[in-house]
Amino acid sequence: MIFTFGLSAEYRPQSIPTIFSLLIFLSFCFTSIVLSCFARDKEKGAAERAEKILFEMERLHELGCSEVATDTRHYSSVITAWAKSGSPDAVQRSMALLDRMEQNYRNGNLHAKPNSYCYNSCIHAIAKSPNAGKAKRCQEILNRMIAARDLGFHDAAPSQVTHSTIINACAFDYGGDDDRKLAFGLAKSCFQALLESNELTDSSFLNFFHNIVRHLKHGAVRDQLSEAVFHEGCKRGFIGKRVLKSFQKASPEAYARLLPSGENFIPKEWSQNVSAREKL
């Protein structure tokens, strides 16, 4: 409600539309803050409340409130809220919002252009999901990011976070043989992308070893790949405690041959880029 009592002449009824627009704008700014808070709130129902606010903003804009226009930050906040919600349908709700965002952008809302953060939030939701078929869903999102990048939308290009989160998701894909084959192939290509971009961390090696353990059968191929990954980790200084144990689990034969004395005589350079708690 807007009160005109006590306003000076220049702020009397003829100025009400301007004042009303200002109030809408301030409310719009406050809404952005609220959605950002929901994105960090793990309380049950936070994602649903955030989504309702977003849809109401869309409705008001369609009714002619031009000051209330949804943008990338709003969609990103709600997608993130779903990704962190732990809800059984978090993946479906995140993906539905991403689809809605892309459609709104195609329909003319140029402020709602999806960026890598939006796509990565959906991948994060997939990684946390207990459902099988994670790799297939991750591949779909990765393809969309690559397509957007190739069209010139460089802020939607796959990033270090994209590849790292996908590797983690693939390590926990417990589907059938076809799913696991797809998961390992996708994890391997993402690990290769990190190698080429030099955006690795010790977690990159740790999660890729998890993929080797879970998706490759014991044998020469598994041993050779495990040894190659280990050598790469040594060269780049990412062999920490957990990575070394994962290497041992992936290929006991290669571990015993390359490290006959276990962890006792390992060069410091091998772990120079890991955190203090992970150093050998």
C-alpha positions as CSV (number, residue, x, y, z in Angstrom):
1,M,0.0,0.0,0.0
2,I,1.3,3.5,-0.9
3,F,0.4,6.5,1.4
4,T,0.3,10.0,-0.1
5,F,-0.4,11.9,3.2
6,G,2.4,14.3,4.1
7,L,4.2,14.1,0.7
8,S,5.4,17.3,-0.8
9,A,3.8,18.5,-4.1
10,E,6.4,16.8,-6.3
11,Y,5.6,13.4,-4.7
12,R,1.8,13.7,-4.8
13,P,-0.5,11.2,-6.8
14,Q,1.1,12.0,-10.2
15,S,4.4,10.6,-8.9
16,I,2.8,7.3,-7.6
17,P,3.8,5.2,-10.7
18,T,7.4,6.3,-10.2
19,I,7.3,5.4,-6.5
20,F,5.6,2.1,-7.2
21,S,8.2,1.2,-9.8
22,L,10.9,2.0,-7.2
23,L,9.2,-0.2,-4.6
24,I,9.0,-3.1,-7.2
25,F,12.6,-2.6,-8.0
26,L,13.7,-2.7,-4.4
27,S,11.5,-5.8,-3.8
28,F,13.2,-7.4,-6.9
29,C,16.6,-6.8,-5.3
30,F,15.5,-8.2,-2.0
31,T,14.2,-11.3,-3.8
32,S,17.6,-11.9,-5.4
33,I,19.1,-11.9,-1.9
34,V,16.4,-14.3,-0.6
35,L,16.9,-16.8,-3.4
36,S,20.7,-16.7,-2.8
37,C,20.0,-17.6,0.9
38,F,17.8,-20.5,-0.2
39,A,20.6,-21.8,-2.3
40,R,22.7,-22.1,0.9
41,D,19.9,-23.3,3.1
42,K,19.8,-27.1,3.6
43,E,16.5,-26.9,5.6
44,K,13.8,-29.2,4.2
45,G,11.5,-27.4,1.8
46,A,13.9,-24.6,1.0
47,A,14.2,-25.5,-2.6
48,E,10.4,-25.7,-3.0
49,R,10.0,-22.2,-1.5
50,A,12.7,-20.8,-3.7
51,E,11.1,-22.3,-6.8
52,K,7.7,-20.8,-5.9
53,I,9.2,-17.3,-5.6
54,L,10.9,-17.8,-9.0
55,F,7.7,-18.9,-10.7
56,E,5.9,-15.9,-9.2
57,M,8.5,-13.6,-10.6
58,E,7.9,-15.1,-14.0
59,R,4.2,-14.6,-13.6
60,L,4.5,-11.0,-12.6
61,H,6.8,-10.3,-15.5
62,E,4.3,-11.9,-17.9
63,L,1.6,-9.6,-16.5
64,G,3.6,-6.5,-17.4
65,C,5.8,-5.9,-14.4
66,S,9.0,-5.2,-16.5
67,E,11.0,-4.5,-13.4
68,V,10.5,-8.1,-12.2
69,A,12.6,-10.0,-14.8
70,T,14.2,-13.3,-13.9
71,D,17.9,-13.5,-14.7
72,T,20.7,-16.0,-14.6
73,R,21.4,-15.5,-10.9
74,H,17.8,-16.3,-9.9
75,Y,17.6,-19.6,-11.9
76,S,21.1,-20.5,-10.7
77,S,20.2,-20.0,-7.0
78,V,17.1,-22.2,-7.3
79,I,18.9,-24.9,-9.3
80,T,21.6,-24.9,-6.6
81,A,18.9,-25.1,-3.9
82,W,17.6,-28.2,-5.5
83,A,21.0,-29.7,-6.0
84,K,21.8,-29.3,-2.3
85,S,18.3,-30.3,-1.0
86,G,18.9,-34.1,-0.8
87,S,15.4,-34.5,-2.2
88,P,14.6,-37.8,-4.1
89,D,13.6,-35.7,-7.2
90,A,16.4,-33.2,-6.9
91,V,17.9,-34.2,-10.3
92,Q,14.5,-34.0,-12.1
93,R,13.7,-30.6,-10.6
94,S,17.1,-29.2,-11.3
95,M,17.0,-30.4,-14.9
96,A,13.5,-29.1,-15.4
97,L,14.6,-25.6,-14.3
98,L,17.6,-25.7,-16.6
99,D,15.3,-26.7,-19.5
100,R,12.9,-23.8,-18.5
101,M,15.8,-21.4,-18.3
102,E,17.1,-22.3,-21.8
103,Q,13.6,-22.1,-23.2
104,N,13.0,-18.6,-21.6
105,Y,16.3,-17.5,-23.1
106,R,15.3,-18.7,-26.5
107,N,12.0,-16.9,-26.1
108,G,13.7,-13.6,-25.6
109,N,14.7,-13.3,-22.0
110,L,18.4,-12.4,-22.7
111,H,19.1,-12.0,-19.0
112,A,18.4,-15.7,-18.3
113,K,21.3,-17.1,-20.3
114,P,22.6,-20.3,-18.7
115,N,26.2,-20.3,-17.6
116,S,28.6,-23.0,-16.4
117,Y,27.5,-22.5,-12.8
118,C,23.9,-23.5,-13.7
119,Y,25.0,-26.6,-15.6
120,N,27.5,-27.6,-12.9
121,S,24.8,-27.4,-10.2
122,C,22.7,-29.9,-12.2
123,I,25.8,-32.2,-12.5
124,H,26.3,-31.8,-8.7
125,A,22.7,-32.9,-8.1
126,I,23.3,-36.0,-10.3
127,A,26.5,-36.8,-8.4
128,K,24.6,-36.8,-5.1
129,S,21.8,-38.8,-6.5
130,P,21.5,-42.5,-5.4
131,N,20.1,-43.4,-8.8
132,A,21.9,-45.4,-11.6
133,G,22.5,-43.9,-15.0
134,K,24.5,-40.9,-13.7
135,A,27.0,-40.9,-16.5
136,K,24.3,-40.7,-19.2
137,R,22.7,-37.7,-17.5
138,C,26.2,-36.0,-17.1
139,Q,27.0,-36.7,-20.7
140,E,23.8,-35.0,-21.8
141,I,24.6,-31.8,-19.8
142,L,28.2,-31.8,-20.9
143,N,27.1,-32.0,-24.6
144,R,24.8,-29.0,-24.0
145,M,27.7,-27.0,-22.5
146,I,29.9,-27.8,-25.4
147,A,27.2,-26.9,-27.9
148,A,26.6,-23.6,-26.1
149,R,30.4,-22.9,-26.1
150,D,30.6,-23.7,-29.8
151,L,27.9,-21.1,-30.4
152,G,30.0,-18.5,-28.8
153,F,28.6,-18.6,-25.2
154,H,31.9,-19.0,-23.5
155,D,30.6,-18.5,-20.0
156,A,28.7,-21.8,-20.5
157,A,31.9,-23.8,-21.5
158,P,32.9,-26.8,-19.4
159,S,35.2,-25.9,-16.6
160,Q,37.5,-27.6,-14.1
161,V,34.5,-28.0,-11.8
162,T,32.5,-29.6,-14.6
163,H,35.1,-32.3,-15.4
164,S,35.9,-32.9,-11.7
165,T,32.3,-33.3,-10.7
166,I,31.6,-35.6,-13.6
167,I,34.5,-37.9,-12.7
168,N,33.1,-38.1,-9.2
169,A,29.6,-38.8,-10.4
170,C,30.9,-41.6,-12.7
171,A,32.7,-43.3,-9.9
172,F,29.4,-43.9,-8.1
173,D,27.4,-45.0,-11.1
174,Y,26.2,-48.5,-10.1
175,G,24.1,-49.3,-13.2
176,G,24.5,-52.3,-15.5
177,D,27.4,-53.2,-17.7
178,D,26.5,-50.6,-20.3
179,D,26.1,-47.9,-17.7
180,R,29.5,-48.7,-16.2
181,K,31.1,-48.8,-19.6
182,L,29.7,-45.3,-20.4
183,A,30.7,-44.1,-16.9
184,F,34.3,-45.1,-17.3
185,G,34.6,-43.8,-20.8
186,L,33.2,-40.4,-19.7
187,A,35.4,-40.3,-16.6
188,K,38.5,-41.0,-18.7
189,S,37.7,-38.3,-21.2
190,C,37.1,-35.8,-18.4
191,F,40.4,-36.8,-16.7
192,Q,42.2,-36.3,-20.0
193,A,40.6,-32.8,-20.3
194,L,42.0,-31.9,-16.9
195,L,45.4,-33.2,-17.9
196,E,45.4,-31.1,-21.0
197,S,44.2,-28.0,-19.2
198,N,46.6,-28.5,-16.3
199,E,43.7,-28.0,-13.9
200,L,44.3,-31.1,-11.8
201,T,44.1,-31.6,-8.0
202,D,44.8,-34.6,-5.9
203,S,41.1,-35.3,-5.9
204,S,41.2,-35.6,-9.7
205,F,43.6,-38.6,-9.3
206,L,41.7,-40.0,-6.3
207,N,38.3,-40.0,-8.1
208,F,39.8,-41.4,-11.3
209,F,41.4,-44.3,-9.4
210,H,37.9,-44.9,-7.9
211,N,36.6,-45.2,-11.5
212,I,39.3,-47.7,-12.3
213,V,38.5,-49.8,-9.3
214,R,34.8,-49.8,-9.8
215,H,34.5,-50.1,-13.6
216,L,37.5,-52.1,-14.8
217,K,38.1,-55.8,-14.2
218,H,41.4,-57.0,-12.8
219,G,43.9,-57.7,-15.5
220,A,46.6,-56.2,-17.7
221,V,44.5,-53.2,-18.9
222,R,43.7,-52.1,-15.4
223,D,47.2,-52.6,-14.2
224,Q,48.7,-50.6,-17.1
225,L,46.3,-47.7,-16.8
226,S,46.7,-47.6,-13.0
227,E,50.5,-47.4,-13.4
228,A,50.3,-44.7,-16.1
229,V,48.0,-42.6,-13.9
230,F,50.3,-43.1,-10.9
231,H,53.3,-41.9,-12.9
232,E,51.4,-38.8,-14.0
233,G,50.5,-38.1,-10.4
234,C,54.1,-38.4,-9.4
235,K,55.3,-36.1,-12.1
236,R,52.7,-33.4,-11.2
237,G,53.1,-33.8,-7.4
238,F,49.6,-35.1,-6.6
239,I,50.4,-38.3,-4.8
240,G,48.9,-37.9,-1.3
241,K,47.9,-40.6,1.3
242,R,44.5,-41.3,-0.2
243,V,45.7,-41.3,-3.8
244,L,48.4,-43.8,-2.9
245,K,46.0,-46.1,-1.2
246,S,43.7,-45.9,-4.2
247,F,46.5,-46.8,-6.5
248,Q,47.3,-49.8,-4.3
249,K,43.7,-50.9,-4.5
250,A,43.5,-50.4,-8.2
251,S,46.6,-52.4,-8.9
252,P,48.3,-54.3,-6.1
253,E,50.8,-55.8,-8.5
254,A,52.0,-52.4,-9.9
255,Y,52.1,-50.9,-6.4
256,A,54.3,-53.7,-5.1
257,R,56.6,-53.5,-8.0
258,L,57.0,-49.8,-8.0
259,L,57.0,-49.3,-4.3
260,P,58.7,-52.4,-2.7
261,S,59.3,-50.5,0.5
262,G,55.8,-49.1,0.7
263,E,55.5,-45.4,1.7
264,N,58.9,-45.3,3.5
265,F,61.0,-44.0,0.6
266,I,58.8,-41.8,-1.4
267,P,60.3,-38.5,-2.8
268,K,58.8,-35.3,-1.4
269,E,58.3,-34.0,-4.9
270,W,55.6,-36.6,-5.5
271,S,53.3,-34.9,-3.0
272,Q,54.4,-31.3,-3.3
273,N,51.0,-30.1,-4.6
274,V,48.7,-31.9,-2.1
275,S,47.4,-30.4,1.2
276,A,49.4,-30.8,4.4
277,R,47.1,-33.5,5.8
278,E,47.5,-35.6,2.6
279,K,51.3,-35.4,2.4
280,L,53.2,-38.6,2.9
